[in-house]
């Protein structure tokens, strides 16, 4: 009988050593995990607006790239994200109106351009908005509305 065991002795010994190593490893204390640092407090209000401005500019740049590539849906999505960061930005509303016009969504283009006008758009932007409103109304077969918008283009 001892002859039969000697034949398997090396395998049994190896298995026993592996089992003991596994048991010892399971009993060993775990390495302490580092404690994560708490999040820093939010910056004061004046510092929050600066990153939003750079984010808005980045989204505006992306939308221009999408428009140049003819990807109107992605351009609109970038502008909508920018508007969530800066909803009082008349230029962003105007740009989104232009995208909607390019998508042949005349009613949305008109509405968005008027919103831009309502947000204190002045000078060239105000004229561009009224031109867009006139073009959108004309596409919707609203010639009197288009003439009314064009009348707003003239000074005085």
C-alpha positions as CSV (number, residue, x, y, z in Angstrom):
1,X,0.0,0.0,0.0
2,X,2.8,2.4,0.7
3,X,3.9,1.7,-2.8
4,X,0.6,3.0,-4.2
5,X,0.8,6.2,-2.2
6,X,4.4,6.8,-3.2
7,X,3.3,6.9,-6.7
8,X,0.9,9.8,-5.9
9,X,3.0,11.3,-3.1
10,X,4.4,14.2,-5.2
11,X,0.9,15.2,-6.5
12,X,-0.6,14.9,-3.0
13,X,2.1,17.0,-1.5
14,X,1.8,19.7,-4.2
15,X,-2.0,19.8,-3.7
16,X,-1.7,20.0,0.1
17,X,0.9,22.8,-0.2
18,X,-1.4,24.7,-2.6
19,X,-4.4,24.2,-0.3
20,X,-2.4,25.5,2.7
21,X,-1.2,28.5,0.7
22,X,-4.8,29.4,-0.3
23,X,-6.0,29.1,3.3
24,X,-3.2,31.2,4.6
25,X,-3.8,33.8,1.9
26,X,-7.5,34.0,2.8
27,X,-6.6,34.5,6.4
28,X,-4.1,37.2,5.8
29,X,-5.2,40.7,6.7
30,X,-6.2,42.8,3.7
31,X,-4.0,45.7,2.6
32,X,-5.4,48.9,3.9
33,X,-7.1,50.9,1.2
34,X,-6.3,54.6,0.9
35,X,-9.1,56.8,2.1
36,X,-10.3,59.0,-0.7
37,X,-9.9,62.7,-0.3
38,X,-13.2,64.6,0.1
39,X,-14.2,66.7,-2.8
40,X,-13.2,70.3,-2.6
41,X,-15.9,72.8,-1.9
42,X,-17.5,74.4,-5.0
43,X,-15.9,77.6,-6.1
44,X,-17.5,81.0,-5.4
45,X,-20.1,82.1,-7.9
46,X,-17.9,84.4,-9.9
47,X,-15.5,81.5,-10.7
48,X,-18.4,79.3,-11.8
49,X,-19.3,81.6,-14.7
50,X,-15.8,81.6,-16.3
51,X,-15.7,77.8,-17.0
52,X,-19.3,78.0,-18.3
53,X,-18.1,80.7,-20.8
54,X,-15.3,78.5,-22.0
55,X,-17.6,75.5,-22.3
56,X,-20.1,77.6,-24.2
57,X,-17.4,78.8,-26.6
58,X,-16.2,75.2,-27.1
59,X,-19.7,74.0,-27.8
60,X,-20.2,76.9,-30.2
61,X,-17.0,76.0,-32.1
62,X,-18.2,72.4,-32.3
63,X,-21.6,73.4,-33.7
64,X,-19.8,75.5,-36.4
65,X,-17.8,72.5,-37.3
66,X,-20.9,70.3,-37.5
67,X,-22.7,72.9,-39.6
68,X,-19.7,73.1,-42.0
69,X,-19.9,69.3,-42.4
70,X,-23.6,69.4,-43.0
71,X,-24.4,67.6,-39.7
72,X,-27.3,69.8,-38.6
73,X,-28.5,67.5,-35.9
74,X,-25.2,67.5,-34.1
75,X,-24.9,71.2,-34.5
76,X,-28.3,71.7,-32.9
77,X,-27.4,69.4,-30.1
78,X,-24.2,71.3,-29.3
79,X,-26.1,74.6,-29.4
80,X,-28.8,73.2,-27.1
81,X,-26.2,72.1,-24.6
82,X,-24.6,75.6,-24.8
83,X,-28.0,77.2,-24.2
84,X,-28.5,75.0,-21.0
85,X,-25.3,76.7,-19.7
86,X,-26.1,80.2,-20.9
87,X,-29.8,80.6,-21.7
88,X,-29.6,84.4,-21.9
89,X,-27.1,84.4,-24.8
90,X,-28.9,86.0,-27.8
91,X,-26.1,84.8,-30.2
92,X,-26.7,81.1,-29.2
93,X,-30.4,81.5,-29.9
94,X,-29.7,83.1,-33.3
95,X,-27.3,80.3,-34.2
96,X,-29.8,77.6,-33.3
97,X,-32.4,79.5,-35.4
98,X,-30.0,79.3,-38.3
99,X,-29.6,75.6,-37.8
100,X,-33.4,75.1,-37.7
101,X,-33.7,77.1,-40.9
102,X,-31.1,74.9,-42.5
103,X,-33.2,71.9,-41.4
104,X,-36.3,73.5,-43.1
105,X,-38.0,73.9,-39.7
106,X,-39.3,77.3,-40.5
107,X,-41.5,77.8,-37.5
108,X,-38.7,76.9,-35.1
109,X,-36.3,79.2,-36.9
110,X,-38.8,82.1,-36.6
111,X,-39.5,81.4,-33.0
112,X,-35.8,81.1,-32.0
113,X,-34.8,84.2,-33.9
114,X,-37.6,86.2,-32.2
115,X,-36.3,84.9,-28.9
116,X,-32.8,86.1,-29.7
117,X,-34.3,89.6,-30.5
118,X,-36.1,89.5,-27.2
119,X,-32.8,88.9,-25.4
120,X,-31.5,92.4,-26.2
121,X,-30.0,91.5,-29.5
122,X,-28.7,94.8,-31.0
123,X,-27.0,96.0,-34.1
124,X,-26.0,93.4,-36.7
125,X,-27.4,90.5,-34.7
126,X,-30.8,92.2,-34.4
127,X,-30.8,92.7,-38.2
128,X,-29.7,89.1,-38.9
129,X,-32.5,87.9,-36.7
130,X,-35.2,90.0,-38.4
131,X,-33.8,88.8,-41.8
132,X,-34.1,85.2,-40.7
133,X,-37.7,85.8,-39.4
134,X,-38.6,87.3,-42.7
135,X,-37.1,84.4,-44.7
136,X,-38.8,81.8,-42.4
137,X,-42.2,83.6,-42.7
138,X,-41.8,83.7,-46.5
139,X,-41.1,80.0,-46.6
140,X,-44.3,79.5,-44.6
141,X,-46.2,81.5,-47.2
142,X,-46.7,84.4,-44.8
143,X,-45.8,87.3,-47.1
144,X,-47.4,90.0,-44.9
145,X,-45.4,88.7,-41.9
146,X,-42.3,88.6,-44.0
147,X,-42.8,92.3,-45.0
148,X,-43.4,93.2,-41.4
149,X,-40.1,91.6,-40.3
150,X,-38.3,93.3,-43.2
151,X,-39.7,96.6,-42.0
152,X,-37.9,96.0,-38.7
153,X,-34.6,95.8,-40.7
154,X,-34.8,99.5,-41.6
155,X,-33.5,102.0,-39.1
156,X,-36.0,104.3,-37.5
